[in-house]
Amino acid sequence: MPSITTGELNLLKDFLYRTAGIDLGEGKEYLVSARLNEVCRTLQISSISNLIGQLHKGKKAVSVAVLEAMTTNETSFFRDAGPFGAITTDILPDLIEKNRSKKQLNIWCAACSTGQEPYSLAMTIRDRFPELNNWRVKILATDIAEGKVLEKARAGTYTQLEVSRGLPAPLLIKYFKQKGRDWEISQDIRDMVTFKKVNLLEIPAFLGTFDLLLCRNVLIYFDNPTKQRILGSLQKHLCPQGYLILGGSELLLGLNQKLQRYSVGGATCYRHEGAA
């Protein structure tokens, strides 16, 4: 398998950091070469050298494919029981009580990958909170990978292996229909979620504020200055009484002084100082 040279790797690192804030780190030459060779096959480019050359020239199709290949899209339905348990037993009931007068709930799943997380939230709301059927519930799901990743999310079609990872059988029966060998989520659940391309380095102000914001298992790929920048932006998009949920191994540790850590229903979340 053709490998990447040191010079090409440095160009790739610079592209990933400038474009997405991703700190590639050291010792990943084999992984990078494997992923870029796959991009070369897909785009019918003869070599990694030619691929990096086109990337350096700013070819959009190449940039999109490389960025998608180099971002980690590991996800599953109801990934990590703790946060989803807390959302069901504590967080959503609290938000419903606080927003009862306006009957509106805004949720943002940042770095949503192929959509299992926002669809898990949508199914939870439909299945466990029927009173929200009369509310304006908006679930925004965003990712930087605008190619196959968001296309798959919008389609809402998953393999047998994907629905076997974390999705309870009753929800599979209730909200999916079989489509060949795959499973397609119902139109009703798909309509609850809006997918958009958003770069966490450049979060647009027009997104507004959110009662519940999930940005899980993505900050681990950034260096501390980039984490501070992203957390500062996320904090501005969090409602005064809102909840921010990060990945289980992601701790602020002085990265943002305006968000306080709380234990809610056995899970960890962050809120504005004095929000509880």
C-alpha positions as CSV (number, residue, x, y, z in Angstrom):
1,M,0.0,0.0,0.0
2,P,1.5,3.3,-1.0
3,S,2.4,5.5,2.0
4,I,2.4,9.2,2.6
5,T,5.6,11.2,2.7
6,T,6.5,13.5,5.6
7,G,6.0,16.6,3.4
8,E,2.6,15.4,2.3
9,L,1.6,14.5,5.8
10,N,2.5,18.0,7.0
11,L,0.3,19.5,4.2
12,L,-2.5,17.2,5.3
13,K,-2.1,18.2,9.0
14,D,-2.1,21.9,8.0
15,F,-5.3,21.4,6.0
16,L,-7.1,19.5,8.8
17,Y,-6.1,22.1,11.4
18,R,-7.1,25.1,9.3
19,T,-10.3,23.6,8.0
20,A,-11.7,21.7,11.0
21,G,-9.4,22.4,14.0
22,I,-8.4,18.7,14.0
23,D,-5.0,18.0,15.7
24,L,-3.9,14.8,13.8
25,G,-1.0,14.1,16.3
26,E,1.9,11.8,15.7
27,G,2.4,8.2,14.7
28,K,-0.7,7.9,12.4
29,E,1.0,7.5,9.1
30,Y,-0.4,4.0,8.5
31,L,-3.9,5.0,9.3
32,V,-3.6,8.2,7.2
33,S,-2.2,6.2,4.2
34,A,-5.0,3.6,4.4
35,R,-7.8,6.2,4.4
36,L,-6.2,8.4,1.7
37,N,-5.7,5.3,-0.5
38,E,-9.4,4.6,-0.2
39,V,-10.1,8.2,-1.3
40,C,-7.8,7.8,-4.3
41,R,-9.7,4.7,-5.3
42,T,-13.1,6.4,-4.9
43,L,-12.1,9.6,-6.8
44,Q,-9.9,7.6,-9.3
45,I,-6.8,9.6,-8.5
46,S,-3.6,7.7,-9.3
47,S,-1.6,8.3,-6.0
48,I,-1.6,10.0,-2.6
49,S,0.9,12.5,-4.0
50,N,-1.6,13.6,-6.7
51,L,-4.4,13.6,-4.1
52,I,-2.4,15.9,-1.8
53,G,-1.5,18.1,-4.8
54,Q,-5.2,18.6,-5.7
55,L,-6.0,19.2,-2.0
56,H,-3.3,21.9,-1.9
57,K,-4.9,23.5,-4.9
58,G,-8.2,23.7,-3.2
59,K,-10.2,21.2,-5.3
60,K,-13.6,21.1,-3.5
61,A,-14.5,17.5,-4.2
62,V,-11.0,16.4,-3.0
63,S,-11.3,18.6,0.1
64,V,-14.7,17.2,1.0
65,A,-13.6,13.6,0.5
66,V,-10.4,13.9,2.5
67,L,-12.1,15.7,5.4
68,E,-14.8,13.1,5.5
69,A,-12.2,10.3,5.4
70,M,-10.1,11.8,8.2
71,T,-12.9,12.6,10.6
72,T,-14.1,9.8,12.9
73,N,-17.7,8.9,12.4
74,E,-18.1,6.3,15.1
75,T,-21.6,6.4,16.4
76,S,-24.6,4.2,17.3
77,F,-28.2,4.5,18.5
78,F,-28.5,5.4,22.2
79,R,-24.7,5.5,22.5
80,D,-23.8,5.4,26.2
81,A,-26.7,4.6,28.5
82,G,-25.9,7.3,31.1
83,P,-26.6,10.4,29.1
84,F,-29.8,9.0,27.5
85,G,-31.0,7.8,30.8
86,A,-30.5,11.3,32.3
87,I,-32.2,12.9,29.4
88,T,-35.2,10.7,29.8
89,T,-35.6,10.8,33.6
90,D,-34.3,14.2,34.5
91,I,-33.3,16.6,31.8
92,L,-36.3,16.5,29.5
93,P,-38.8,16.6,32.4
94,D,-37.0,19.7,33.8
95,L,-37.0,21.4,30.4
96,I,-40.7,20.6,29.8
97,E,-41.6,22.2,33.1
98,K,-39.4,25.3,32.5
99,N,-40.8,25.7,28.9
100,R,-44.4,24.8,29.5
101,S,-45.7,28.4,29.0
102,K,-44.1,28.8,25.5
103,K,-44.4,25.1,24.5
104,Q,-41.1,25.1,22.6
105,L,-38.0,22.9,22.8
106,N,-34.8,23.4,20.9
107,I,-32.2,20.7,20.7
108,W,-28.8,20.6,18.9
109,C,-26.7,17.6,18.2
110,A,-23.4,18.9,17.1
111,A,-21.0,16.5,15.3
112,C,-24.0,14.2,14.6
113,S,-22.2,11.9,12.2
114,T,-24.6,9.6,10.4
115,G,-27.6,10.6,12.5
116,Q,-28.1,7.9,15.1
117,E,-27.9,10.3,18.0
118,P,-30.5,12.8,16.9
119,Y,-32.8,10.1,15.7
120,S,-32.4,8.4,19.2
121,L,-33.5,11.7,20.8
122,A,-36.5,12.0,18.4
123,M,-37.6,8.5,19.2
124,T,-37.3,9.1,22.9
125,I,-39.4,12.2,22.6
126,R,-42.1,10.5,20.5
127,D,-42.1,7.3,22.7
128,R,-41.8,8.8,26.2
129,F,-43.2,12.3,26.1
130,P,-46.5,12.3,24.2
131,E,-47.3,15.8,25.5
132,L,-44.6,17.2,23.3
133,N,-46.6,16.2,20.3
134,N,-48.4,19.6,20.7
135,W,-45.1,21.5,21.2
136,R,-42.7,23.0,18.7
137,V,-39.8,20.6,19.0
138,K,-36.8,21.4,16.9
139,I,-33.9,19.0,16.7
140,L,-30.9,20.4,14.7
141,A,-28.2,17.9,13.8
142,T,-24.9,19.2,12.3
143,D,-21.7,17.8,11.1
144,I,-18.7,19.1,9.1
145,A,-18.8,16.1,6.8
146,E,-21.1,17.2,4.0
147,G,-20.8,14.3,1.7
148,K,-21.8,10.7,2.4
149,V,-22.1,11.2,6.2
150,L,-24.9,13.8,6.1
151,E,-26.4,12.1,3.0
152,K,-26.8,8.9,5.0
153,A,-28.2,10.8,8.0
154,R,-30.9,12.5,5.9
155,A,-31.8,9.2,4.3
156,G,-32.3,7.5,7.6
157,T,-31.4,4.1,6.3
158,Y,-29.2,1.8,8.3
159,T,-27.8,-1.7,8.0
160,Q,-28.8,-4.7,10.2
161,L,-25.5,-4.3,12.1
162,E,-26.2,-0.6,12.7
163,V,-29.7,-1.1,14.1
164,S,-28.3,-4.0,16.2
165,R,-26.0,-1.6,18.0
166,G,-28.0,0.0,20.8
167,L,-31.4,0.2,19.3
168,P,-34.1,-1.6,21.5
169,A,-36.1,-4.1,19.5
170,P,-39.5,-2.4,20.3
171,L,-38.3,0.8,18.8
172,L,-37.0,-0.9,15.7
173,I,-40.4,-2.5,15.2
174,K,-42.3,0.7,16.0
175,Y,-40.2,3.3,14.0
176,F,-38.5,1.4,11.2
177,K,-39.5,-0.6,8.2
178,Q,-37.4,-3.1,6.4
179,K,-36.0,-1.9,3.0
180,G,-34.2,-4.8,1.3
181,R,-31.5,-5.8,3.7
182,D,-31.6,-2.5,5.5
183,W,-33.9,-0.6,7.8
184,E,-35.4,2.8,7.1
185,I,-36.6,5.1,9.9
186,S,-40.1,6.4,9.6
187,Q,-40.9,9.7,7.9
188,D,-42.4,11.0,11.1
189,I,-39.1,10.7,13.0
190,R,-37.1,12.0,10.1
191,D,-39.2,15.1,9.9
192,M,-38.3,15.9,13.5
193,V,-34.7,16.4,12.6
194,T,-33.0,19.0,10.4
195,F,-29.5,18.2,9.2
196,K,-27.1,20.9,8.3
197,K,-23.4,21.3,7.6
198,V,-21.8,23.3,10.4
199,N,-18.1,23.7,11.2
200,L,-17.6,24.0,14.9
201,L,-14.9,26.5,14.3
202,E,-17.4,28.8,12.5
203,I,-20.7,28.3,14.3
204,P,-23.2,30.8,12.6
205,A,-25.0,33.1,15.0
206,F,-28.3,32.5,13.3
207,L,-28.5,29.0,14.7
208,G,-30.0,30.6,17.9
209,T,-30.0,29.1,21.4
210,F,-30.8,25.7,22.6
211,D,-32.3,24.0,25.7
212,L,-30.3,20.9,25.2
213,L,-27.0,20.7,23.4
214,L,-25.0,17.5,22.8
215,C,-21.5,17.7,21.5
216,R,-20.1,14.3,22.4
217,N,-16.8,12.6,21.7
218,V,-15.5,15.3,19.4
219,L,-13.5,17.7,21.6
220,I,-11.0,14.9,22.1
221,Y,-9.7,15.6,18.6
222,F,-8.8,19.2,19.2
223,D,-5.9,20.9,21.0
224,N,-6.7,23.1,24.1
225,P,-6.9,26.5,22.3
226,T,-9.4,25.0,19.8
227,K,-11.4,23.4,22.6
228,Q,-11.6,26.8,24.3
229,R,-12.7,28.5,21.1
230,I,-15.4,25.8,20.5
231,L,-16.7,25.7,24.0
232,G,-16.9,29.5,24.1
233,S,-19.1,29.4,21.0
234,L,-21.3,26.5,22.3
235,Q,-21.8,28.4,25.6
236,K,-23.2,31.4,23.7
237,H,-25.7,29.0,22.0
238,L,-26.9,27.5,25.3
239,C,-30.1,28.8,26.8
240,P,-29.7,30.3,30.4
241,Q,-31.4,27.2,31.8
242,G,-30.0,24.8,29.2
243,Y,-27.9,21.6,29.4
244,L,-24.7,20.8,27.6
245,I,-23.6,17.2,27.4
246,L,-20.1,16.2,26.3
247,G,-18.5,12.8,25.9
248,G,-17.8,10.7,28.9
249,S,-14.0,11.3,28.8
250,E,-14.3,15.0,27.9
251,L,-13.7,17.3,30.9
252,L,-13.5,21.1,30.8
253,L,-10.8,21.4,33.4
254,G,-10.5,25.2,33.2
255,L,-11.2,25.4,29.5
256,N,-14.4,27.5,30.1
257,Q,-15.1,29.4,33.4
258,K,-18.7,30.2,32.5
259,L,-20.0,26.6,32.5
260,Q,-20.3,24.6,35.7
261,R,-20.3,20.8,35.9
262,Y,-23.3,19.0,37.4
263,S,-24.3,15.4,37.9
264,V,-27.8,14.8,36.6
265,G,-29.4,11.4,36.8
266,G,-26.0,9.6,37.0
267,A,-24.6,11.5,34.0
268,T,-22.4,14.6,33.7
269,C,-23.6,17.8,32.1
270,Y,-22.6,21.5,32.0
271,R,-24.8,24.5,32.6
272,H,-24.4,28.2,32.9
273,E,-23.2,29.3,36.4
274,G,-26.2,29.4,38.7
275,A,-28.6,27.7,36.3
276,A,-29.5,24.8,38.6
